[in-house]
Amino acid sequence: MAGLEYCHSKNICHRDLKPENLLLDHDYVLKIADFGFGSLVERPGTDGHLTTTLGTLQYMAPEQHQKKDYLGTQVDIFAAGVILFISRAQHPPFGKATAKDSFYKFIGGKKPDLFWKTMNKGKSADYFSEEFKDLVTKMIDLKERRISM
């Protein structure tokens, strides 16, 4: 998150965050790689919204799937939430962040308790801490409810 915050502070959004684009150096410091889809957060003469639909489907925010204007910083937060979930659960939280996805519809439909109940099957009751569930839910929520850096 510190690396992502640094990128955003330098007016750069990544737009294709995924585990394959995260590297560890010899001291196990995480490095963000592959800025091929990167963009300026704020470009002269614009309101900061981007329109190009690109990235890796599983990590793309709902507004990208809906082909709506989006903020690069917010889609980066979304992808980071997916990565955070995968790092704990060892599997993706959903296929695509759309209303048709059987798991994402709980997040987008304001029913995160059902999402977490489903994700917790076969695991101990405290496998996902309340703090973890709250943070991830706020990172992968619809853009209107998504947290920012």
C-alpha positions in Angstrom: 0.0 0.0 0.0 2.9 2.3 0.7 4.2 1.8 -2.9 0.7 2.4 -4.3 0.3 5.5 -2.2 3.7 6.7 -3.5 2.6 6.2 -7.1 -0.6 8.0 -6.6 1.2 10.9 -4.8 3.4 11.2 -8.0 0.2 11.4 -10.1 0.5 7.9 -11.5 -2.1 5.1 -11.4 -1.2 1.5 -12.4 -4.6 0.1 -13.7 -3.4 -3.5 -13.8 -2.4 -4.5 -10.3 -2.4 -8.2 -9.9 0.0 -10.7 -8.1 2.0 -11.2 -11.3 2.9 -7.5 -11.2 4.2 -7.6 -7.6 7.8 -8.6 -7.1 9.9 -9.1 -4.0 13.5 -7.9 -3.9 16.3 -9.7 -2.0 15.2 -8.1 1.2 11.6 -9.1 0.6 10.5 -5.5 -0.1 7.5 -5.5 -2.4 8.0 -3.8 -5.7 5.2 -2.8 -8.2 6.1 -3.8 -11.8 4.6 -3.5 -15.3 3.2 0.0 -15.7 2.2 -0.7 -19.3 -1.4 0.3 -18.5 -0.3 3.1 -16.2 -1.7 6.6 -16.6 -1.5 10.0 -15.1 -4.0 10.4 -12.4 -4.8 14.0 -13.4 -4.1 15.1 -16.9 -4.3 18.7 -18.0 -7.8 19.7 -19.3 -9.6 16.7 -17.7 -11.4 16.0 -14.4 -9.2 13.1 -13.6 -11.6 10.4 -14.9 -10.4 7.8 -17.3 -12.4 5.9 -19.9 -10.2 3.2 -21.3 -11.4 -0.3 -20.3 -8.2 -2.3 -19.7 -6.6 -4.5 -17.1 -7.1 -8.1 -16.0 -10.8 -9.0 -15.7 -10.6 -10.6 -12.3 -9.0 -7.4 -10.8 -11.0 -4.8 -12.6 -13.4 -2.6 -10.6 -17.2 -2.8 -11.4 -17.2 0.6 -13.1 -14.6 -0.6 -15.6 -16.8 -3.7 -16.4 -19.7 -1.3 -16.9 -17.6 0.8 -19.2 -18.2 3.9 -17.1 -15.7 6.7 -16.4 -13.5 5.9 -13.5 -10.7 7.3 -11.3 -7.4 5.4 -11.7 -6.6 5.7 -8.0 -9.9 4.0 -7.1 -9.5 1.1 -9.5 -6.0 0.6 -8.0 -7.6 0.4 -4.5 -10.1 -2.2 -5.8 -7.4 -4.4 -7.3 -5.3 -4.1 -4.1 -8.4 -5.3 -2.2 -8.7 -8.4 -4.5 -5.0 -9.1 -4.0 -5.3 -8.7 -0.2 -8.2 -11.2 -0.2 -6.3 -13.7 -2.3 -3.2 -13.4 -0.1 -5.3 -14.6 2.9 -7.9 -16.9 1.3 -5.6 -18.5 -1.3 -8.3 -18.1 -4.0 -10.0 -15.2 -5.7 -13.1 -13.6 -4.1 -15.1 -13.7 -7.4 -14.8 -14.2 -11.1 -15.6 -10.6 -12.2 -16.9 -7.7 -10.2 -20.4 -7.6 -11.8 -23.9 -7.9 -10.6 -24.1 -11.2 -12.4 -21.3 -12.8 -10.5 -22.7 -15.0 -7.8 -20.2 -13.8 -5.1 -19.7 -10.1 -6.1 -23.4 -9.4 -6.1 -23.3 -9.7 -2.3 -20.7 -6.9 -2.1 -22.4 -4.7 -4.7 -25.8 -5.4 -3.2 -24.9 -4.2 0.3 -24.9 -7.8 1.7 -21.3 -8.3 2.6 -22.3 -10.5 5.5 -23.5 -13.1 3.0 -20.3 -12.8 1.0 -18.2 -13.4 4.1 -20.4 -16.3 5.3 -19.9 -18.0 1.9 -16.1 -17.3 1.9 -15.8 -18.7 5.5 -17.3 -22.1 4.7 -14.9 -24.8 5.8 -12.8 -22.4 7.8 -12.6 -21.6 11.5 -15.0 -18.8 12.6 -12.1 -16.4 13.1 -10.2 -17.2 9.9 -11.0 -13.8 8.5 -10.8 -11.2 11.3 -13.5 -8.6 11.6 -10.9 -5.9 10.7 -9.8 -7.9 7.6 -13.4 -8.3 6.4 -14.2 -4.6 7.0 -11.1 -3.4 5.1 -11.4 -5.8 2.2 -15.2 -5.0 1.9 -14.4 -1.3 1.7 -11.7 -1.8 -0.8 -13.7 -3.9 -3.2 -17.1 -2.2 -2.8 -18.8 -0.1 -5.5 -17.0 3.2 -6.2 -19.6 5.2 -4.3 -18.7 3.3 -1.1 -15.1 2.4 -1.8 -12.5 3.7 0.5 -9.6 5.9 -0.8 -6.0 5.9 0.2 
